[in-house]
Amino acid sequence: MTAKLYVCNLHPDVTDAQFKEFITNAGIRVTTSGVVRDRLTGIPWGFGFVEIEEGEDLQQAMSGLNGQVLQGNTLTVNAGNGQGMGFAGSPGDSGQGGQRVGDMVLS
């Protein structure tokens, strides 16, 4: 069973590739990750999601990322599936650059 982390306070210039590299460099095995963007403008909303591999320790992953600095911004990390934000699953190709979630796109 995988677990999802909600990562907020992302710098607007952080790309999906940079986000994933930052997480994997912290020693966390990632199943999927993505920066959430507005589906109409493509502007990042300042947060993203990470799905960690089965067997990873959720608390250890959270503490390993929480408070870390990525491109000048201090990250805040919480466990969760983002249901309150309409997050519907892993990133995918919806023809809009990523998965549409309301007015957001998980790229």
NUVEX-228333 format. One record per residue: residue in three letters; residue number from 1; x, y, z of N, C-alpha, C, CB in turn. Coordinates in nm, 4 decimals, padded with zeros to 6 digits, always signed. Glycine has a CB too. Example, Ala and Ser with C-alpha at 12.3 -4.5 7.8 and 13.67 -1.06 7.14 Angstrom:
BEGIN
<"ALA" 1 <+01.3190 -00.5690 +00.7800> <+01.2300 -00.4500 +00.7800> <+01.3200 -00.3300 +00.7800> <+01.1308 -00.4473 +00.9046>> <"SER" 2 <+01.2850 -00.2250 +00.7080> <+01.3670 -00.1060 +00.7140> <+01.2900 +00.0030 +00.7870> <+01.4084 -00.0598 +00.5725>> 
# end
This chain:
BEGIN
<"MET" 1 <+00.0844 -00.1180 +00.0000> <+00.0000 +00.0000 +00.0000> <+00.0886 +00.1239 +00.0000> <-00.0958 +00.0001 +00.1219>> <"THR" 2 <+00.0614 +00.2152 -00.0902> <+00.1405 +00.3373 -00.0969> <+00.0777 +00.4460 -00.0110> <+00.1539 +00.3851 -00.2419>> <"ALA" 3 <+00.1558 +00.5474 +00.0187> <+00.1075 +00.6611 +00.0967> <+00.1354 +00.7882 +00.0191> <+00.1741 +00.6660 +00.2371>> <"LYS" 4 <+00.0515 +00.8886 +00.0418> <+00.0676 +01.0149 -00.0277> <+00.1077 +01.1241 +00.0697> <-00.0607 +01.0530 -00.1006>> <"LEU" 5 <+00.1945 +01.2103 +00.0217> <+00.2355 +01.3282 +00.0969> <+00.1910 +01.4519 +00.0213> <+00.3891 +01.3297 +00.1204>> <"TYR" 6 <+00.1473 +01.5513 +00.0944> <+00.1089 +01.6802 +00.0415> <+00.2221 +01.7762 +00.0769> <-00.0304 +01.7285 +00.0989>> <"VAL" 7 <+00.2830 +01.8374 -00.0232> <+00.3988 +01.9258 -00.0027> <+00.3588 +02.0670 -00.0432> <+00.5239 +01.8771 -00.0851>> <"CYS" 8 <+00.3634 +02.1600 +00.0515> <+00.3237 +02.2965 +00.0172> <+00.4391 +02.3942 +00.0350> <+00.2053 +02.3402 +00.1025>> <"ASN" 9 <+00.4161 +02.5139 -00.0146> <+00.5116 +02.6242 -00.0192> <+00.6191 +02.6016 -00.1248> <+00.5762 +02.6433 +00.1169>> <"LEU" 10 <+00.5814 +02.5402 -00.2366> <+00.6748 +02.5230 -00.3476> <+00.6947 +02.6556 -00.4198> <+00.6241 +02.4153 -00.4457>> <"HIS" 11 <+00.8177 +02.6834 -00.4553> <+00.8489 +02.8021 -00.5359> <+00.7816 +02.7856 -00.6722> <+01.0051 +02.8220 -00.5516>> <"PRO" 12 <+00.7284 +02.8924 -00.7309> <+00.6577 +02.8802 -00.8584> <+00.7427 +02.8315 -00.9751> <+00.5995 +03.0110 -00.8938>> <"ASP" 13 <+00.8735 +02.8414 -00.9631> <+00.9612 +02.7978 -01.0722> <+01.0014 +02.6509 -01.0639> <+01.0846 +02.8821 -01.0738>> <"VAL" 14 <+00.9602 +02.5810 -00.9588> <+00.9966 +02.4396 -00.9423> <+00.9237 +02.3562 -01.0479> <+00.9616 +02.3890 -00.7982>> <"THR" 15 <+01.0006 +02.2797 -01.1242> <+00.9425 +02.1913 -01.2253> <+00.9138 +02.0544 -01.1635> <+01.0374 +02.1774 -01.3477>> <"ASP" 16 <+00.8374 +01.9739 -01.2358> <+00.8105 +01.8374 -01.1894> <+00.9399 +01.7588 -01.1730> <+00.7170 +01.7649 -01.2871>> <"ALA" 17 <+01.0307 +01.7741 -01.2687> <+01.1578 +01.7005 -01.2631> <+01.2413 +01.7437 -01.1432> <+01.2377 +01.7215 -01.3926>> <"GLN" 18 <+01.2474 +01.8737 -01.1152> <+01.3226 +01.9230 -00.9996> <+01.2598 +01.8748 -00.8697> <+01.3295 +02.0764 -01.0012>> <"PHE" 19 <+01.1279 +01.8761 -00.8657> <+01.0544 +01.8313 -00.7476> <+01.0853 +01.6848 -00.7185> <+00.9028 +01.8514 -00.7671>> <"LYS" 20 <+01.0760 +01.6004 -00.8203> <+01.1029 +01.4577 -00.8020> <+01.2496 +01.4339 -00.7644> <+01.0676 +01.3797 -00.9302>> <"GLU" 21 <+01.3414 +01.5041 -00.8298> <+01.4833 +01.4878 -00.7985> <+01.5127 +01.5266 -00.6540> <+01.5687 +01.5717 -00.8938>> <"PHE" 22 <+01.4531 +01.6350 -00.6077> <+01.4713 +01.6796 -00.4700> <+01.4249 +01.5723 -00.3719> <+01.3952 +01.8105 -00.4455>> <"ILE" 23 <+01.3118 +01.5120 -00.4006> <+01.2558 +01.4090 -00.3126> <+01.3432 +01.2835 -00.3125> <+01.1125 +01.3736 -00.3560>> <"THR" 24 <+01.3841 +01.2406 -00.4307> <+01.4671 +01.1194 -00.4377> <+01.6049 +01.1433 -00.3780> <+01.4808 +01.0722 -00.5828>> <"ASN" 25 <+01.6574 +01.2662 -00.3898> <+01.7863 +01.2982 -00.3273> <+01.7780 +01.2950 -00.1757> <+01.8346 +01.4349 -00.3730>> <"ALA" 26 <+01.6566 +01.3083 -00.1224> <+01.6358 +01.2980 +00.0223> <+01.6286 +01.1516 +00.0656> <+01.5070 +01.3720 +00.0638>> <"GLY" 27 <+01.6431 +01.0591 -00.0304> <+01.6447 +00.9176 +00.0016> <+01.5077 +00.8530 +00.0049> <+01.7104 +00.8977 +00.1316>> <"ILE" 28 <+01.4081 +00.9197 -00.0520> <+01.2722 +00.8681 -00.0510> <+01.2420 +00.8052 -00.1865> <+01.1702 +00.9802 -00.0179>> <"ARG" 29 <+01.1930 +00.6820 -00.1828> <+01.1564 +00.6125 -00.3070> <+01.0169 +00.6584 -00.3484> <+01.1611 +00.4560 -00.2890>> <"VAL" 30 <+01.0094 +00.7176 -00.4664> <+00.8874 +00.7818 -00.5143> <+00.8190 +00.6954 -00.6197> <+00.9187 +00.9209 -00.5714>> <"THR" 31 <+00.6879 +00.6758 -00.6047> <+00.6084 +00.6111 -00.7074> <+00.5676 +00.7154 -00.8104> <+00.4840 +00.5413 -00.6463>> <"THR" 32 <+00.5049 +00.8237 -00.7652> <+00.4665 +00.9353 -00.8515> <+00.4834 +01.0648 -00.7748> <+00.3205 +00.9200 -00.9020>> <"SER" 33 <+00.4980 +01.1720 -00.8479> <+00.5040 +01.3042 -00.7864> <+00.4623 +01.4053 -00.8915> <+00.6471 +01.3360 -00.7304>> <"GLY" 34 <+00.4217 +01.5208 -00.8474> <+00.3845 +01.6246 -00.9414> <+00.3527 +01.7557 -00.8733> <+00.2677 +01.5806 -01.0224>> <"VAL" 35 <+00.3794 +01.8635 -00.9452> <+00.3458 +01.9978 -00.9017> <+00.2062 +02.0281 -00.9560> <+00.4524 +02.1037 -00.9509>> <"VAL" 36 <+00.1200 +02.0814 -00.8723> <-00.0161 +02.1127 -00.9143> <-00.0185 +02.2508 -00.9793> <-00.1139 +02.1068 -00.7939>> <"ARG" 37 <-00.0852 +02.2580 -01.0959> <-00.0943 +02.3815 -01.1729> <-00.2389 +02.4123 -01.2070> <-00.0107 +02.3719 -01.3007>> <"ASP" 38 <-00.2681 +02.5393 -01.2256> <-00.3993 +02.5804 -01.2726> <-00.4196 +02.5268 -01.4132> <-00.4145 +02.7346 -01.2691>> <"ARG" 39 <-00.5315 +02.4654 -01.4391> <-00.5517 +02.4010 -01.5692> <-00.5682 +02.5002 -01.6831> <-00.6722 +02.3118 -01.5637>> <"LEU" 40 <-00.6116 +02.6196 -01.6556> <-00.6306 +02.7181 -01.7615> <-00.5041 +02.7991 -01.7899> <-00.7434 +02.8116 -01.7246>> <"THR" 41 <-00.4344 +02.8382 -01.6852> <-00.3181 +02.9255 -01.7020> <-00.1856 +02.8517 -01.6967> <-00.3192 +03.0315 -01.5969>> <"GLY" 42 <-00.1852 +02.7324 -01.6361> <-00.0603 +02.6584 -01.6177> <+00.0249 +02.7106 -01.5037> <+00.0194 +02.6621 -01.7435>> <"ILE" 43 <-00.0254 +02.8091 -01.4318> <+00.0497 +02.8676 -01.3205> <+00.0463 +02.7721 -01.2016> <-00.0085 +03.0068 -01.2810>> <"PRO" 44 <+00.1634 +02.7436 -01.1426> <+00.1683 +02.6549 -01.0258> <+00.0915 +02.7139 -00.9077> <+00.3139 +02.6282 -00.9853>> <"TRP" 45 <+00.0278 +02.6274 -00.8321> <-00.0488 +02.6696 -00.7155> <+00.0335 +02.6656 -00.5877> <-00.1710 +02.5826 -00.6998>> <"GLY" 46 <+00.1615 +02.6305 -00.5970> <+00.2486 +02.6332 -00.4804> <+00.2498 +02.5064 -00.3975> <+00.2100 +02.7447 -00.3946>> <"PHE" 47 <+00.1938 +02.3993 -00.4514> <+00.1993 +02.2726 -00.3785> <+00.2046 +02.1570 -00.4765> <+00.0782 +02.2578 -00.2843>> <"GLY" 48 <+00.2371 +02.0410 -00.4214> <+00.2441 +01.9212 -00.5030> <+00.2148 +01.7992 -00.4184> <+00.3812 +01.9085 -00.5697>> <"PHE" 49 <+00.2114 +01.6856 -00.4858> <+00.1857 +01.5596 -00.4187> <+00.2955 +01.4602 -00.4511> <+00.0491 +01.5038 -00.4586>> <"VAL" 50 <+00.3221 +01.3741 -00.3547> <+00.4209 +01.2678 -00.3705> <+00.3560 +01.1391 -00.3239> <+00.5527 +01.2979 -00.2903>> <"GLU" 51 <+00.3683 +01.0358 -00.4034> <+00.3236 +00.9036 -00.3616> <+00.4502 +00.8226 -00.3388> <+00.2276 +00.8355 -00.4687>> <"ILE" 52 <+00.4681 +00.7754 -00.2147> <+00.5899 +00.7024 -00.1821> <+00.5663 +00.5532 -00.1988> <+00.6363 +00.7343 -00.0386>> <"GLU" 53 <+00.6742 +00.4818 -00.2277> <+00.6657 +00.3385 -00.2530> <+00.6260 +00.2613 -00.1276> <+00.7982 +00.2868 -00.3059>> <"GLU" 54 <+00.5650 +00.1490 -00.1528> <+00.5281 +00.0586 -00.0450> <+00.6535 +00.0219 +00.0333> <+00.4577 -00.0686 -00.1000>> <"GLY" 55 <+00.6405 +00.0195 +00.1634> <+00.7535 -00.0161 +00.2485> <+00.8288 +00.1056 +00.3008> <+00.8483 -00.1049 +00.1729>> <"GLU" 56 <+00.8079 +00.2214 +00.2393> <+00.8700 +00.3436 +00.2901> <+00.8007 +00.3828 +00.4201> <+00.8618 +00.4595 +00.1851>> <"ASP" 57 <+00.8752 +00.4361 +00.5131> <+00.8205 +00.4821 +00.6393> <+00.7629 +00.6223 +00.6201> <+00.9287 +00.4809 +00.7506>> <"LEU" 58 <+00.6327 +00.6372 +00.6353> <+00.5647 +00.7635 +00.6111> <+00.6178 +00.8744 +00.7009> <+00.4156 +00.7471 +00.6320>> <"GLN" 59 <+00.6301 +00.8468 +00.8296> <+00.6775 +00.9497 +00.9232> <+00.8209 +00.9911 +00.8914> <+00.6685 +00.8988 +01.0681>> <"GLN" 60 <+00.9036 +00.8945 +00.8546> <+01.0423 +00.9244 +00.8205> <+01.0483 +01.0099 +00.6935> <+01.1230 +00.7938 +00.8018>> <"ALA" 61 <+00.9653 +00.9780 +00.5952> <+00.9606 +01.0560 +00.4716> <+00.9151 +01.1987 +00.5001> <+00.8668 +00.9896 +00.3691>> <"MET" 62 <+00.8132 +01.2115 +00.5838> <+00.7625 +01.3445 +00.6177> <+00.8689 +01.4262 +00.6902> <+00.6361 +01.3334 +00.7043>> <"SER" 63 <+00.9317 +01.3671 +00.7895> <+01.0323 +01.4419 +00.8656> <+01.1563 +01.4706 +00.7815> <+01.0718 +01.3646 +00.9917>> <"GLY" 64 <+01.1850 +01.3848 +00.6835> <+01.2992 +01.4077 +00.5960> <+01.2796 +01.5230 +00.4999> <+01.3287 +01.2843 +00.5188>> <"LEU" 65 <+01.1548 +01.5543 +00.4672> <+01.1254 +01.6641 +00.3740> <+01.0767 +01.7909 +00.4429> <+01.0221 +01.6197 +00.2744>> <"ASN" 66 <+01.0015 +01.7755 +00.5511> <+00.9441 +01.8913 +00.6190> <+01.0540 +01.9852 +00.6685> <+00.8557 +01.8462 +00.7363>> <"GLY" 67 <+01.0422 +02.1121 +00.6338> <+01.1404 +02.2116 +00.6763> <+01.2592 +02.2250 +00.5835> <+01.1892 +02.1783 +00.8117>> <"GLN" 68 <+01.2705 +02.1374 +00.4842> <+01.3793 +02.1484 +00.3865> <+01.3531 +02.2673 +00.2949> <+01.3934 +02.0175 +00.3035>> <"VAL" 69 <+01.4596 +02.3218 +00.2384> <+01.4486 +02.4378 +00.1511> <+01.4719 +02.3953 +00.0066> <+01.5492 +02.5478 +00.1926>> <"LEU" 70 <+01.3770 +02.4301 -00.0801> <+01.3865 +02.4037 -00.2225> <+01.3689 +02.5368 -00.2951> <+01.2796 +02.2982 -00.2689>> <"GLN" 71 <+01.4691 +02.5794 -00.3657> <+01.4718 +02.7064 -00.4390> <+01.4292 +02.8233 -00.3508> <+01.3810 +02.6984 -00.5617>> <"GLY" 72 <+01.4815 +02.8261 -00.2295> <+01.4587 +02.9382 -00.1391> <+01.3322 +02.9306 -00.0555> <+01.4555 +03.0615 -00.2165>> <"ASN" 73 <+01.2470 +02.8327 -00.0790> <+01.1234 +02.8186 -00.0019> <+01.1332 +02.7005 +00.0936> <+01.0028 +02.8011 -00.0956>> <"THR" 74 <+01.0906 +02.7232 +00.2183> <+01.0877 +02.6176 +00.3182> <+00.9600 +02.5370 +00.3009> <+01.0974 +02.6759 +00.4615>> <"LEU" 75 <+00.9757 +02.4061 +00.2819> <+00.8623 +02.3184 +00.2540> <+00.7902 +02.2757 +00.3806> <+00.9085 +02.1964 +00.1783>> <"THR" 76 <+00.6601 +02.2601 +00.3681> <+00.5770 +02.2022 +00.4725> <+00.5164 +02.0753 +00.4147> <+00.4659 +02.3029 +00.5220>> <"VAL" 77 <+00.5298 +01.9651 +00.4883> <+00.4859 +01.8352 +00.4376> <+00.3856 +01.7737 +00.5352> <+00.6072 +01.7401 +00.4162>> <"ASN" 78 <+00.2762 +01.7238 +00.4784> <+00.1732 +01.6576 +00.5569> <+00.1352 +01.5266 +00.4890> <+00.0490 +01.7489 +00.5742>> <"ALA" 79 <+00.0897 +01.4315 +00.5682> <+00.0373 +01.3077 +00.5112> <-00.1045 +01.3343 +00.4658> <+00.0427 +01.1898 +00.6138>> <"GLY" 80 <-00.1443 +01.2667 +00.3622> <-00.2821 +01.2803 +00.3186> <-00.2980 +01.2504 +00.1722> <-00.3326 +01.4176 +00.3477>> <"ASN" 81 <-00.4231 +01.2338 +00.1344> <-00.4513 +01.2031 -00.0039> <-00.5073 +01.3224 -00.0793> <-00.5467 +01.0883 -00.0121>> <"GLY" 82 <-00.5162 +01.4369 -00.0148> <-00.5617 +01.5568 -00.0822> <-00.7101 +01.5568 -00.1143> <-00.4848 +01.5752 -00.2070>> <"GLN" 83 <-00.7889 +01.4708 -00.0509> <-00.9304 +01.4629 -00.0845> <-01.0015 +01.5954 -00.0660> <-00.9974 +01.3575 -00.0010>> <"GLY" 84 <-00.9603 +01.6724 +00.0334> <-01.0221 +01.8020 +00.0550> <-00.9946 +01.8993 -00.0582> <-00.9744 +01.8604 +00.1844>> <"MET" 85 <-00.8946 +01.8690 -00.1406> <-00.8605 +01.9567 -00.2507> <-00.9048 +01.8975 -00.3834> <-00.7114 +01.9836 -00.2524>> <"GLY" 86 <-00.9734 +01.7864 -00.3802> <-01.0218 +01.7265 -00.5041> <-00.9184 +01.6424 -00.5758> <-01.0696 +01.8329 -00.5955>> <"PHE" 87 <-00.8095 +01.6071 -00.5099> <-00.7067 +01.5253 -00.5724> <-00.7622 +01.3867 -00.5982> <-00.5801 +01.5181 -00.4843>> <"ALA" 88 <-00.7474 +01.3421 -00.7223> <-00.8138 +01.2179 -00.7605> <-00.7201 +01.1019 -00.7861> <-00.8949 +01.2410 -00.8813>> <"GLY" 89 <-00.5910 +01.1177 -00.7687> <-00.5015 +01.0043 -00.7905> <-00.3672 +01.0476 -00.8429> <-00.5635 +00.9063 -00.8857>> <"SER" 90 <-00.3009 +00.9567 -00.9105> <-00.1665 +00.9801 -00.9602> <-00.1678 +01.0655 -01.0857> <-00.0969 +00.8486 -00.9876>> <"PRO" 91 <-00.0539 +01.1336 -01.1136> <-00.0464 +01.2152 -01.2329> <-00.0672 +01.1304 -01.3579> <+00.0876 +01.2874 -01.2392>> <"GLY" 92 <-00.1235 +01.1900 -01.4581> <-00.1456 +01.1193 -01.5832> <-00.1670 +01.2170 -01.6959> <-00.2642 +01.0252 -01.5720>> <"ASP" 93 <-00.1765 +01.1670 -01.8151> <-00.1940 +01.2525 -01.9308> <-00.3418 +01.2654 -01.9622> <-00.1170 +01.1977 -02.0518>> <"SER" 94 <-00.3956 +01.3848 -01.9423> <-00.5364 +01.4092 -01.9725> <-00.5507 +01.4921 -02.0991> <-00.6053 +01.4796 -01.8553>> <"GLY" 95 <-00.4402 +01.5144 -02.1695> <-00.4446 +01.5992 -02.2868> <-00.4296 +01.7454 -02.2513> <-00.5726 +01.5777 -02.3614>> <"GLN" 96 <-00.4235 +01.7765 -02.1222> <-00.4080 +01.9136 -02.0757> <-00.2741 +01.9307 -02.0042> <-00.5241 +01.9523 -01.9824>> <"GLY" 97 <-00.1791 +01.8413 -02.0275> <-00.0509 +01.8506 -01.9610> <-00.0472 +01.7769 -01.8300> <-00.0156 +01.9921 -01.9387>> <"GLY" 98 <-00.1541 +01.7114 -01.7909> <-00.1573 +01.6376 -01.6672> <-00.2993 +01.6072 -01.6268> <-00.0869 +01.7137 -01.5582>> <"GLN" 99 <-00.3148 +01.5532 -01.5090> <-00.4470 +01.5140 -01.4615> <-00.5239 +01.6377 -01.4172> <-00.4361 +01.4121 -01.3456>> <"ARG" 100 <-00.6465 +01.6530 -01.4651> <-00.7300 +01.7651 -01.4260> <-00.7962 +01.7335 -01.2939> <-00.8351 +01.7968 -01.5339>> <"VAL" 101 <-00.7925 +01.8314 -01.2033> <-00.8534 +01.8176 -01.0733> <-00.9243 +01.9493 -01.0468> <-00.7477 +01.7829 -00.9613>> <"GLY" 102 <-01.0518 +01.9586 -01.0819> <-01.1226 +02.0860 -01.0699> <-01.0554 +02.1870 -01.1603> <-01.1250 +02.1362 -00.9227>> <"ASP" 103 <-01.0094 +02.2971 -01.1019> <-00.9384 +02.3991 -01.1783> <-00.7895 +02.3777 -01.1772> <-00.9698 +02.5355 -01.1248>> <"MET" 104 <-00.7445 +02.2625 -01.1268> <-00.6018 +02.2336 -01.1171> <-00.5632 +02.1249 -01.2144> <-00.5641 +02.1929 -00.9750>> <"VAL" 105 <-00.4355 +02.1216 -01.2455> <-00.3776 +02.0121 -01.3243> <-00.2576 +01.9613 -01.2477> <-00.3373 +02.0583 -01.4698>> <"LEU" 106 <-00.2554 +01.8333 -01.2209> <-00.1386 +01.7726 -01.1605> <-00.0532 +01.7287 -01.2759> <-00.1745 +01.6533 -01.0641>> <"SER" 107 <+00.0534 +01.8053 -01.3007> <+00.1350 +01.7807 -01.4203> <+00.2341 +01.6684 -01.4006> <+00.2088 +01.9059 -01.4599>> 
# end
